[in-house]
Amino acid sequence: MSLVGRRSNRRDQLRIGGDKNYKVVVQGLVAIAVWCIWKARNGKMFDNGKDDSEESFGELRSLGFFWLNCRSKHRN
């Protein structure tokens, strides 16, 4: 497959915005992102914590993966 064919396949994969399952996944990931940002902000404001964006991003990734894995219909 040529490079042009790969790009068109990638575009086709990104155009599934109307799919209900895609919307549920995106909404869930956005909710997780907002939760992690809110939690990090509260930790910094009320617990006199330091701003550790790497830790917040790691928590976002792990929670997102855990949530998506639990919601998947094809779990092993």
N, C-alpha and C positions, 0 to 999 in steps of 0.2 A: 504494500500500500504506500502510495506516495505521501509526502508531507502535506500536500493540499488535501488529500483524502482524510488524513488525520484531523486536520483543522475543521473540515466540514462535519466530521463526526462529533468533534468537541462542541461545535455550535449547536448541533442537533440535540446533544445531551443537555445543553444549557437552556434550550427552549421549552423545557417541560414545565414551565411555570404554571400552566393551567392544571396540572395533575394534582389531585386532592392529597395524595400521600406526600408529594413534594412540599406542598404548602404546610402540612402538619409538621414535617421535619424542620422546615425553616422557622416556623413559629416557635417550635420547641427550643431550637438553638438560640434564637433571639431572647427568649425568656431566660434561658440559662446564662447568657451573656449579661443581661440586665441584672440578674440575681448576683452574679459574681462581682460586677462593678459596684452594686449597692453594698454588698457585704464588705468589700475592700474599703470603700469610702467610710462606712460606719466604723470599721476597725481603726482607720486612721484618725477619724474625728473624735471618737469616744474612748478609745483605748490607748491613745497617744502612740499608736503604732507607726512604723516607718512605711514609706511608700515602696512596696516590693512588687513591681509590675510583673516580674518573671513568675513569682509565686501565684499571683492572681491569674495569669495566663495559663499556667500549668493546671490550676484548679478548673478553669474554664474548659480546657481540653479534656481533662479526665472526666468531669461531669458530663460533658457533651458526648463523649464516647460511651460512657456508662448508660446514659439515657437512651441513646440511639441503639445500643446493643440490646437493651431491655425491650425496646419497642419493636425491634425487628421481628418479622414473621419467619425468618430463616435462621433462627438461633440453633446452635449445635447442642 
